[in-house]
């Protein structure tokens, strides 16, 4: 890797932040967002507001805390800009890539974080007090990027209006299973112009027979499924393995 390549990264970073900058409206918020991203990409070991602010040469973390907690900007607008940016830079002729659905758990100690409860966390490999996030990633031979996310809100939360109100959950949010959250994210990706050769997922999504028919006309699925489900498509699975080897080479 040469110095020219590294300098090119800086130019691409400026291009990317210029793309999402308008999502933040005010100039000071754009500056805070750019600094925050630089900190996340930096060498800081613990990426909390205090450590990131110190890395950026700031005495106090209030700017980053305000950006993440109180400032008015549209995270979904940033997401849409990111999907478009990823599509333009990672997808190429003959290389539509694959979309990958997966979830991860965020371990918590209390009961105030939105969606937290005792539930299975693949991150921990056991039932823990945690939040669960469902994520969508794009992978091609050119690179990989997370392009969407959704917080899983358990039924115990959705049925407790006062708890949701206290935590700031919008009234219109209703219960959705993890596969349903994944379908919404895939729909947004397709609408943004992504046309992956395959969607990859584990058996949480592979075993849900309501998921694949909704997208099968647009994209092939390659998933882990329970052995007794009767849903195995050996030809598609073999083809998917070849695509994955190319995307992750």
DONUPA-63815 format. One record per residue (C-alpha): x, y, z; residue in one letter. Coordinates in steps of 0.25 Angstrom, whole numbers, plus 5000, padded with zeros to 4 digits. Layout:
# residues N
((X Y Z) 'a')
...
***
This chain:
# residues 249
((5000 5000 5000) 'x')
((5006 5013 4996) 'x')
((5004 5028 5001) 'x')
((4996 5031 4988) 'x')
((4986 5021 4993) 'x')
((4985 5026 5007) 'x')
((4983 5040 5001) 'x')
((4972 5035 4992) 'x')
((4964 5030 5005) 'x')
((4964 5045 5010) 'x')
((4958 5050 4997) 'x')
((4948 5039 4997) 'x')
((4944 5042 5012) 'x')
((4942 5056 5008) 'x')
((4933 5052 4997) 'x')
((4925 5043 5006) 'x')
((4923 5054 5017) 'x')
((4920 5064 5006) 'x')
((4909 5054 5001) 'x')
((4903 5052 5015) 'x')
((4905 5066 5020) 'x')
((4892 5072 5016) 'x')
((4885 5062 5024) 'x')
((4890 5070 5037) 'x')
((4884 5083 5032) 'x')
((4893 5093 5041) 'x')
((4908 5095 5038) 'x')
((4912 5092 5053) 'x')
((4904 5079 5052) 'x')
((4911 5075 5039) 'x')
((4925 5078 5046) 'x')
((4921 5070 5058) 'x')
((4917 5058 5049) 'x')
((4930 5059 5041) 'x')
((4938 5059 5054) 'x')
((4930 5047 5060) 'x')
((4933 5039 5047) 'x')
((4948 5042 5047) 'x')
((4948 5038 5062) 'x')
((4941 5025 5059) 'x')
((4951 5022 5048) 'x')
((4963 5026 5056) 'x')
((4972 5018 5066) 'x')
((4963 5021 5079) 'x')
((4962 5008 5086) 'x')
((4949 5012 5094) 'x')
((4940 5020 5084) 'x')
((4931 5027 5094) 'x')
((4928 5042 5094) 'x')
((4940 5046 5104) 'x')
((4950 5037 5097) 'x')
((4946 5042 5083) 'x')
((4946 5056 5087) 'x')
((4960 5055 5093) 'x')
((4965 5049 5080) 'x')
((4959 5060 5072) 'x')
((4966 5070 5081) 'x')
((4954 5075 5088) 'x')
((4953 5077 5103) 'x')
((4939 5073 5106) 'x')
((4930 5063 5099) 'x')
((4917 5072 5099) 'x')
((4917 5074 5084) 'x')
((4917 5059 5081) 'x')
((4907 5056 5092) 'x')
((4898 5067 5086) 'x')
((4899 5061 5072) 'x')
((4896 5047 5077) 'x')
((4885 5051 5087) 'x')
((4878 5064 5085) 'x')
((4881 5070 5071) 'x')
((4871 5069 5061) 'x')
((4875 5061 5048) 'x')
((4869 5050 5040) 'x')
((4876 5037 5042) 'x')
((4868 5030 5031) 'x')
((4872 5041 5022) 'x')
((4887 5038 5025) 'x')
((4884 5023 5022) 'x')
((4878 5026 5009) 'x')
((4890 5034 5005) 'x')
((4899 5023 5010) 'x')
((4892 5012 5001) 'x')
((4893 5021 4989) 'x')
((4908 5023 4992) 'x')
((4910 5009 4994) 'x')
((4903 5005 4981) 'x')
((4911 5015 4973) 'x')
((4925 5011 4979) 'x')
((4924 4996 4981) 'x')
((4914 4990 4970) 'x')
((4920 4989 4956) 'x')
((4917 4982 4943) 'x')
((4916 4967 4945) 'x')
((4918 4969 4960) 'x')
((4904 4972 4967) 'x')
((4909 4966 4980) 'x')
((4901 4960 4991) 'x')
((4893 4966 5002) 'x')
((4895 4959 5016) 'x')
((4884 4960 5027) 'x')
((4889 4957 5041) 'x')
((4886 4961 5055) 'x')
((4895 4965 5067) 'x')
((4893 4967 5082) 'x')
((4897 4978 5091) 'x')
((4898 4974 5105) 'x')
((4892 4983 5115) 'x')
((4891 4984 5130) 'x')
((4878 4992 5133) 'x')
((4864 4992 5127) 'x')
((4863 5006 5121) 'x')
((4870 5004 5108) 'x')
((4859 5003 5097) 'x')
((4856 4988 5094) 'x')
((4865 4982 5105) 'x')
((4860 4969 5111) 'x')
((4866 4955 5114) 'x')
((4867 4949 5100) 'x')
((4876 4940 5092) 'x')
((4888 4948 5087) 'x')
((4897 4941 5077) 'x')
((4908 4951 5081) 'x')
((4908 4945 5095) 'x')
((4904 4931 5090) 'x')
((4893 4930 5101) 'x')
((4881 4937 5107) 'x')
((4885 4951 5113) 'x')
((4879 4964 5116) 'x')
((4882 4971 5103) 'x')
((4876 4979 5091) 'x')
((4876 4972 5077) 'x')
((4879 4980 5065) 'x')
((4876 4974 5051) 'x')
((4886 4979 5040) 'x')
((4888 4978 5025) 'x')
((4901 4978 5018) 'x')
((4905 4979 5004) 'x')
((4918 4971 4999) 'x')
((4924 4971 4986) 'x')
((4938 4968 4981) 'x')
((4941 4983 4982) 'x')
((4938 4984 4997) 'x')
((4927 4983 5008) 'x')
((4918 4992 5015) 'x')
((4907 4992 5025) 'x')
((4895 4999 5018) 'x')
((4883 4998 5028) 'x')
((4879 4995 5042) 'x')
((4867 4993 5050) 'x')
((4865 4991 5065) 'x')
((4857 4979 5069) 'x')
((4845 4983 5079) 'x')
((4840 4971 5086) 'x')
((4825 4969 5088) 'x')
((4827 4972 5103) 'x')
((4831 4986 5100) 'x')
((4821 4988 5089) 'x')
((4810 4984 5099) 'x')
((4814 4994 5109) 'x')
((4810 5008 5104) 'x')
((4815 5015 5117) 'x')
((4829 5008 5116) 'x')
((4830 5012 5101) 'x')
((4826 5026 5104) 'x')
((4836 5028 5115) 'x')
((4847 5022 5106) 'x')
((4843 5031 5094) 'x')
((4838 5021 5085) 'x')
((4829 5027 5074) 'x')
((4814 5023 5076) 'x')
((4813 5018 5062) 'x')
((4824 5007 5064) 'x')
((4817 4993 5065) 'x')
((4823 4980 5067) 'x')
((4831 4973 5056) 'x')
((4838 4960 5055) 'x')
((4853 4960 5051) 'x')
((4850 4954 5038) 'x')
((4839 4965 5036) 'x')
((4850 4976 5039) 'x')
((4859 4969 5029) 'x')
((4848 4970 5018) 'x')
((4847 4985 5020) 'x')
((4861 4987 5019) 'x')
((4862 4979 5007) 'x')
((4851 4986 5001) 'x')
((4858 4999 5003) 'x')
((4871 4994 4997) 'x')
((4863 4989 4984) 'x')
((4857 5002 4983) 'x')
((4870 5009 4984) 'x')
((4875 5001 4971) 'x')
((4882 4989 4978) 'x')
((4880 4976 4970) 'x')
((4889 4966 4977) 'x')
((4891 4952 4972) 'x')
((4887 4946 4985) 'x')
((4882 4950 4999) 'x')
((4889 4942 5010) 'x')
((4884 4940 5024) 'x')
((4884 4930 5035) 'x')
((4872 4920 5039) 'x')
((4865 4931 5047) 'x')
((4861 4936 5033) 'x')
((4863 4924 5025) 'x')
((4852 4916 5033) 'x')
((4842 4927 5032) 'x')
((4834 4923 5019) 'x')
((4827 4936 5018) 'x')
((4840 4944 5015) 'x')
((4846 4938 5002) 'x')
((4833 4938 4994) 'x')
((4832 4953 4995) 'x')
((4846 4955 4989) 'x')
((4848 4942 4981) 'x')
((4844 4948 4968) 'x')
((4855 4959 4970) 'x')
((4866 4952 4976) 'x')
((4871 4938 4980) 'x')
((4872 4934 4995) 'x')
((4883 4925 5001) 'x')
((4880 4923 5015) 'x')
((4883 4913 5027) 'x')
((4870 4905 5030) 'x')
((4866 4894 5039) 'x')
((4869 4881 5033) 'x')
((4855 4876 5034) 'x')
((4849 4888 5028) 'x')
((4848 4882 5013) 'x')
((4853 4896 5008) 'x')
((4867 4892 5003) 'x')
((4870 4896 4989) 'x')
((4883 4890 4986) 'x')
((4886 4896 4973) 'x')
((4884 4910 4978) 'x')
((4892 4907 4990) 'x')
((4904 4902 4982) 'x')
((4903 4915 4973) 'x')
((4902 4924 4985) 'x')
((4915 4918 4990) 'x')
((4922 4922 4977) 'x')
((4917 4936 4978) 'x')
((4921 4937 4993) 'x')
((4935 4933 4989) 'x')
((4936 4944 4979) 'x')
((4930 4954 4988) 'x')
((4939 4952 5000) 'x')
((4952 4949 4992) 'x')
***
